[in-house]
């Protein structure tokens, strides 16, 4: 039973690493594809377009590549796919315990 729990743990760690790498890649892709209007420059730390003359005037890039990469990033994060991890852990551990006790009765 401990080997199965260890395998589940390795799977969760591998999934977490894939999500983090995916988030970093998608964020960098979004930054690389961001298009700003004339007289605006892209600020990577704020992830917004800043007006050259007035740095306090900021707007979000509206091109489809930037918007799509942002959407996919949120779907990978805690509101999307990664939010299911606690439920998967609970179901897997519960199934292990149930199978362990059901096996003892036979």
Backbone as CSV, one residue per row, in Angstrom:
resi,resn,N_x,N_y,N_z,CA_x,CA_y,CA_z,C_x,C_y,C_z
1,UNK,0.821,-1.190,0.000,0.000,0.000,0.000,0.869,1.261,0.000
2,UNK,1.988,1.204,0.704,2.873,2.365,0.740,3.491,2.633,-0.636
3,UNK,3.710,1.579,-1.396,4.265,1.767,-2.736,3.273,2.489,-3.637
4,UNK,1.999,2.196,-3.459,0.974,2.870,-4.260,0.877,4.339,-3.858
5,UNK,0.927,4.610,-2.547,0.915,6.001,-2.089,2.143,6.758,-2.586
6,UNK,3.281,6.079,-2.590,4.507,6.699,-3.089,4.374,6.994,-4.583
7,UNK,3.780,6.099,-5.324,3.569,6.328,-6.762,2.634,7.506,-7.000
8,UNK,1.585,7.607,-6.184,0.671,8.749,-6.301,1.419,10.043,-6.003
9,UNK,2.260,10.013,-4.979,3.054,11.205,-4.637,3.976,11.618,-5.768
10,UNK,4.653,10.649,-6.383,5.520,10.964,-7.521,4.728,11.541,-8.683
11,UNK,3.548,10.991,-8.919,2.699,11.505,-9.990,2.263,12.937,-9.738
12,UNK,1.930,13.255,-8.494,1.515,14.617,-8.154,2.674,15.590,-8.295
13,UNK,3.859,15.179,-7.861,5.039,16.046,-8.002,5.346,16.275,-9.483
14,UNK,5.280,15.225,-10.289,5.538,15.378,-11.726,4.491,16.292,-12.366
15,UNK,3.236,16.151,-11.963,2.174,17.012,-12.490,2.414,18.464,-12.098
16,UNK,2.832,18.696,-10.853,3.103,20.065,-10.395,4.251,20.687,-11.188
17,UNK,5.271,19.909,-11.462,6.404,20.425,-12.246,5.946,20.769,-13.658
18,UNK,5.126,19.918,-14.260,4.623,20.203,-15.606,3.764,21.467,-15.626
19,UNK,2.940,21.659,-14.611,2.095,22.858,-14.555,2.953,24.107,-14.423
20,UNK,3.967,24.067,-13.559,4.830,25.241,-13.368,5.593,25.560,-14.642
21,UNK,6.158,24.546,-15.281,6.880,24.782,-16.530,5.925,25.314,-17.597
22,UNK,4.728,24.761,-17.669,3.734,25.249,-18.622,3.354,26.701,-18.364
23,UNK,3.181,27.056,-17.095,2.845,28.447,-16.770,3.964,29.405,-17.156
24,UNK,5.206,29.007,-16.897,6.342,29.874,-17.246,6.439,30.031,-18.759
25,UNK,6.308,28.933,-19.486,6.407,28.991,-20.944,5.276,29.837,-21.527
26,UNK,4.053,29.640,-21.035,2.924,30.418,-21.555,3.040,31.899,-21.213
27,UNK,3.545,32.206,-20.036,3.737,33.612,-19.668,4.774,34.270,-20.567
28,UNK,5.877,33.592,-20.786,6.915,34.144,-21.669,6.424,34.249,-23.110
29,UNK,5.628,33.276,-23.562,5.057,33.347,-24.904,4.118,34.540,-25.023
30,UNK,3.292,34.746,-24.007,2.397,35.907,-24.008,3.164,37.219,-24.027
31,UNK,4.249,37.290,-23.252,5.074,38.500,-23.246,5.719,38.742,-24.613
32,UNK,6.147,37.662,-25.260,6.814,37.807,-26.559,5.842,38.208,-27.660
33,UNK,4.573,37.844,-27.521,3.610,38.139,-28.573,2.763,39.369,-28.301
34,UNK,2.985,40.021,-27.173,2.180,41.200,-26.835,2.423,42.319,-27.836
35,UNK,1.358,42.892,-28.320,1.433,44.014,-29.262,0.767,45.227,-28.624
36,UNK,1.487,46.322,-28.639,0.955,47.561,-28.070,0.662,48.559,-29.184
37,UNK,-0.241,49.469,-28.895,-0.586,50.509,-29.862,0.596,51.455,-30.049
38,UNK,0.499,52.305,-31.054,1.535,53.300,-31.291,1.633,54.199,-30.062
39,UNK,2.815,54.621,-29.733,3.135,55.457,-28.573,3.069,54.696,-27.257
40,UNK,2.971,53.377,-27.309,2.981,52.552,-26.100,4.123,51.547,-26.201
41,UNK,4.709,51.193,-25.060,5.727,50.142,-24.993,5.259,49.096,-23.988
42,UNK,5.705,47.872,-24.191,5.274,46.775,-23.313,6.177,46.703,-22.093
43,UNK,5.590,46.647,-20.910,6.313,46.511,-19.649,6.117,45.072,-19.168
44,UNK,7.199,44.271,-19.185,7.087,42.855,-18.831,6.768,42.642,-17.360
45,UNK,7.269,43.498,-16.479,7.008,43.282,-15.055,5.542,43.533,-14.713
46,UNK,4.921,44.503,-15.353,3.502,44.783,-15.112,2.604,44.020,-16.073
47,UNK,3.172,43.503,-17.159,2.443,42.822,-18.234,1.363,43.722,-18.824
48,UNK,1.699,44.998,-18.983,0.799,46.003,-19.547,1.555,46.872,-20.534
49,UNK,0.814,47.552,-21.396,1.396,48.534,-22.301,1.372,49.889,-21.602
50,UNK,2.538,50.543,-21.556,2.630,51.856,-20.930,2.814,52.919,-22.000
51,UNK,2.161,54.033,-21.784,2.318,55.147,-22.706,3.725,55.710,-22.528
52,UNK,4.378,56.053,-23.638,5.750,56.536,-23.579,5.818,57.881,-22.856
53,UNK,4.899,58.785,-23.153,4.928,60.123,-22.565,4.462,60.115,-21.109
54,UNK,3.520,59.249,-20.756,2.955,59.221,-19.418,2.974,57.779,-18.918
55,UNK,3.949,57.421,-18.081,4.133,56.036,-17.651,2.991,55.537,-16.772
56,UNK,2.199,56.430,-16.209,1.088,55.985,-15.358,-0.118,55.537,-16.176
57,UNK,-0.155,55.888,-17.440,-1.249,55.474,-18.318,-0.919,54.087,-18.873
58,UNK,-1.624,53.064,-18.388,-1.345,51.682,-18.779,-2.616,51.023,-19.302
59,UNK,-2.451,50.231,-20.354,-3.560,49.455,-20.912,-3.060,48.038,-21.201
60,UNK,-3.977,47.096,-21.222,-3.612,45.706,-21.505,-3.481,45.498,-23.007
61,UNK,-2.508,44.688,-23.439,-2.432,44.333,-24.856,-3.683,43.543,-25.246
62,UNK,-4.218,43.807,-26.416,-5.474,43.184,-26.809,-5.352,42.210,-27.974
63,UNK,-4.119,41.902,-28.394,-3.993,40.965,-29.504,-4.368,39.556,-29.033
64,UNK,-4.805,38.735,-29.958,-5.365,37.432,-29.604,-4.339,36.475,-29.002
65,UNK,-3.080,36.532,-29.428,-2.060,35.629,-28.888,-1.815,35.914,-27.408
66,UNK,-1.746,37.186,-27.036,-1.545,37.554,-25.631,-2.755,37.144,-24.793
67,UNK,-3.940,37.396,-25.304,-5.167,37.069,-24.577,-5.318,35.563,-24.397
68,UNK,-5.021,34.798,-25.444,-5.143,33.343,-25.378,-4.131,32.743,-24.416
69,UNK,-2.894,33.215,-24.437,-1.894,32.677,-23.507,-2.276,32.996,-22.066
70,UNK,-2.852,34.151,-21.820,-3.318,34.483,-20.477,-4.465,33.589,-20.035
71,UNK,-5.379,33.305,-20.948,-6.510,32.437,-20.633,-6.045,31.019,-20.311
72,UNK,-5.145,30.493,-21.123,-4.646,29.134,-20.885,-3.877,29.076,-19.578
73,UNK,-3.137,30.128,-19.243,-2.421,30.169,-17.969,-3.382,30.084,-16.794
74,UNK,-4.497,30.780,-16.882,-5.457,30.705,-15.777,-6.124,29.336,-15.718
75,UNK,-6.274,28.665,-16.850,-6.862,27.329,-16.841,-5.906,26.296,-16.256
76,UNK,-4.602,26.541,-16.318,-3.632,25.637,-15.701,-3.492,25.902,-14.214
77,UNK,-3.785,27.111,-13.784,-3.567,27.502,-12.401,-4.596,26.946,-11.449
78,UNK,-4.693,27.556,-10.277,-5.534,27.031,-9.207,-7.021,27.065,-9.545
79,UNK,-7.433,27.914,-10.482,-8.850,27.948,-10.832,-9.205,26.906,-11.882
80,UNK,-8.216,26.262,-12.459,-8.479,25.309,-13.531,-8.052,23.903,-13.177
81,UNK,-7.168,23.362,-13.971,-6.747,21.971,-13.859,-6.093,21.663,-12.518
82,UNK,-5.256,22.536,-12.024,-4.565,22.289,-10.753,-5.515,22.309,-9.568
83,UNK,-6.651,22.936,-9.703,-7.623,22.964,-8.621,-8.256,21.613,-8.349
84,UNK,-8.122,20.675,-9.274,-8.684,19.344,-9.088,-7.763,18.417,-8.300
85,UNK,-6.520,18.812,-8.080,-5.548,17.940,-7.415,-6.011,17.492,-6.028
86,UNK,-6.511,18.378,-5.139,-6.954,17.886,-3.822,-8.063,16.837,-3.920
87,UNK,-8.982,17.009,-4.848,-10.052,16.022,-5.005,-9.497,14.693,-5.505
88,UNK,-8.545,14.738,-6.420,-7.936,13.511,-6.940,-7.184,12.783,-5.831
89,UNK,-6.470,13.528,-4.992,-5.732,12.922,-3.878,-6.714,12.243,-2.919
90,UNK,-7.793,12.934,-2.564,-8.761,12.367,-1.627,-9.402,11.102,-2.173
91,UNK,-9.775,11.107,-3.438,-10.398,9.925,-4.038,-9.403,8.771,-4.116
92,UNK,-8.166,9.054,-4.490,-7.161,7.991,-4.613,-6.842,7.364,-3.263
93,UNK,-6.638,8.177,-2.246,-6.331,7.645,-0.916,-7.537,6.894,-0.360
94,UNK,-8.738,7.437,-0.555,-9.939,6.731,-0.105,-10.098,5.386,-0.788
95,UNK,-9.851,5.331,-2.078,-9.941,4.068,-2.813,-8.899,3.065,-2.313
96,UNK,-7.704,3.561,-1.981,-6.672,2.658,-1.451,-7.094,2.050,-0.125
97,UNK,-7.613,2.881,0.768,-8.037,2.365,2.062,-9.220,1.406,1.935
98,UNK,-10.167,1.746,1.072,-11.296,0.845,0.874,-10.847,-0.499,0.298
99,UNK,-9.948,-0.462,-0.673,-9.465,-1.717,-1.254,-8.650,-2.515,-0.253
100,UNK,-7.931,-1.846,0.632,-7.149,-2.524,1.662,-8.065,-3.274,2.637
101,UNK,-9.122,-2.590,3.105,-10.028,-3.217,4.054,-10.928,-4.265,3.383
102,UNK,-11.286,-4.053,2.150,-12.086,-5.056,1.427,-11.250,-6.315,1.168
103,UNK,-9.970,-6.141,0.937,-9.085,-7.278,0.711,-8.884,-8.113,1.962
104,UNK,-8.939,-7.489,3.146,-8.758,-8.221,4.394,-9.955,-9.125,4.699
105,UNK,-11.135,-8.737,4.246,-12.323,-9.537,4.528,-12.336,-10.831,3.736
106,UNK,-11.664,-10.841,2.610,-11.678,-12.045,1.758,-10.621,-12.973,2.136
